[in-house]
Amino acid sequence: MIPSLFTIFVLLLFSALFSGSEVAFFSIPKHRLFQLAHSPDIRDRLIASLLENPQRFLVNVLFANLLVNIAANTIATGILVARFNEEGVGITIVIMSAIIILFGEITPKNISIYHSRGVAKASSPLLKILFSILYPITSFISLTSSWAVRAVAKTDERHLLKLDEVEMKTALLHSHIGGILDETEHGFILRILEMSDIPVSKILLNRRMIPELFEDTPKEDMSRLFSESGLPFLPVLSPDRETVIGVMRREDIIFSDSPRMMPPLFLPENMHLFRFFEVLEDKGKTVAIMVDESGSYTGIMWMDRAFGEAVLSLLPNLLKLEYPSVGEYTIIEGDASVEKLSQLFGKRFEGVKSVTVGGLVTEVAGRLPSRGEKFECEGLELEVIETEGNLVTIVAVREL
């Protein structure tokens, strides 16, 4: 009996693992997956790998959870029927249902809501192994599910409500007139819609500002160019300097003995900003080489720079709010106090001499930071959004 009870306990642990993982993985924002995919931490990359196909991940975790719950119920039924005869079936239903709901579903899912990344990192290696074992079965289930989803989507597609920009602005105006949105909220959302008209050509990093890097450039020279420019990516040029043949990442130069260049993604510079985000997300990329109408290389654009520019375009409305949020980030002015930052995030900045948030960023950097640079302090990521002279004026803050 003791071995059976121990087996039930182990199965319930797996049930909690699968239930918690489902919430943890799907709580990770899509834009965060790009960062995880290129993280030096192998577990972060494993999280991104498991979520490359969200449908397959969901099928795997639900099927595995179903298996362990059925197994636990079967063993418990055998034990209780042997002791209470036919009444053991009813007792099993009551006891196991309560245990599974409380310890196999509600509790792990509540924990995962507040510690999504930690749970995902802890569970990813085991999930990778288990999903590989279940692959033949779950592949068939996933294919069947995909076919059913496509059939339903095709039937209902004509019923989908699609709003164009004019209709959305009209709805916003009515919401503002009706008192649902105040002036700041109305202006903020309207500015987001207008961002769709911003072409990448206005905010890309022009090729004249980018150091020239070639395939045969020694690694030492590459390191120097990255250090001097402060850029996270550099295009690799052909000998004639007219064609980009690849992209090098600063992390690869630092952490790899034999860095390899990534294949370039070419996009038109007249592409609008929102479309740029959509394409990079669809392609699973974080950087693109921008070209003009003739196909000539004009500059480079990457996700973090695009995000920073998007935040800057929203600043006139954002700064009307005391501490506005954009995604995971909280936007704070550089002259805000470190004490206020401590209150907002529940952190203690012991040993810090700076009084303002801008001063804190400068102190952590050990120099005057540039726009777009990121620093870590007390479990927070501090990204410089805007500087003025020797001062950091706008900072985006998020918890790691």
Steps between C-alpha positions, in 0.01 A plus 500: 500500500784740585658468152159577344453808718851617410420453130183708539705773672753506213220511242340794680834681491508451124139621478599818685804538273295477181221728627742762627711484183197562282432833673869591540594456135194673358545792743827593327438792260580436133753782478684346796549176304735679261727593790481149648588343165829693493578481872834352613300292753424160343174470697373827357573372149324175590186693599499677163554167325205335675274791406600508132181305437250607770234258380739203523607612848136522615418154360806352674433653840127420499554142382774439758284649775208282397718188509633556852156593637343184354788291635467651849123444501539141382748411774290674767189316380678165529608575858160623621294232321717231663419655837138618462375285209265685260473802729871561434418635153288784640755574773775518235304749292448734795852479646702500178290777342563724801874419510554548125302825484676648803858373467514403133321799347414808706809526721769448231319730258475777760871465574583514128303821450737685734821311415450416133862530384641316801257210460565488125878491549479233768267273303634545145772227503263231632220607265737480204584138585139397569368670187760318291373168637137593430578643154355215287163513678469876543602562137194306382276684749645836394445429130139395565440811711653727232273352236193558719604859580554581133161355411323710767699816421418469130130471582493799736742727315223696328354588841819659632467869586783704355542864595702736285692795642218750437246282683736455796561875524125560483444251784771678701335837442163372620668345806662835577176698452308248710747537787639145479847633412644821640705739286835340585379146433334604173815678381720208601302236309458730201878549488548122496274474195688780328828316558396262224577785254863542612739356235809317623712724272449787749638310799746242360872524570648636178786304343724810523493459880580127495862373504599285204544132582613230256496120507879484535519766775701353794302434817711753694405773253136393518508533880652847467236614249218376722655666805553834326158511334297362793271324251347156567522399131731577208439412133768297324577655160620347176844610374337763273321652804167500314344174622427374852583128521423447869458651848726460803372528858702655780414205730648253251825693485522509880391145588604291198850401396384449141218751444273438205308765314122476473332501159363849428131587483442773242200732541396818313581820685159647416333226709286638781605443860215268602554288189870481590411353841262251337754377245780456755264310729383279213856428384633448854765771446619790711684702235452592134705659222303785347517565124364770270283456191799395289601236756804690623603469866402817688524408866413260779206473740453270797215428740629690804573814297154484340342457844698797635391720212140389550518600867652836405212569262259436787685713757284815460200296617683261730648776712152630580464186712698477823671167430363359171561145380582369153488121498730375778668839537420790732607837361671723759653845462869526584446756774261267690644390834663163563271476802195518272652227278551290812134545597373415151690171472555405865881507469767617741788684335759457772837661443366725224619860524274647230183685595324494160419217260712662227791521741447136597530389136819703458640357824426142393650561155812660644488757219257716306261246340361530148141472384390138457755356747374262769634437849403271786467600864328318788301274267386789279586576139558871441486609135604851401225647282619861476798711606564873499857614528655314794162403647285191459150646463273201427544139621295188429503257794383140524551209737723215382 
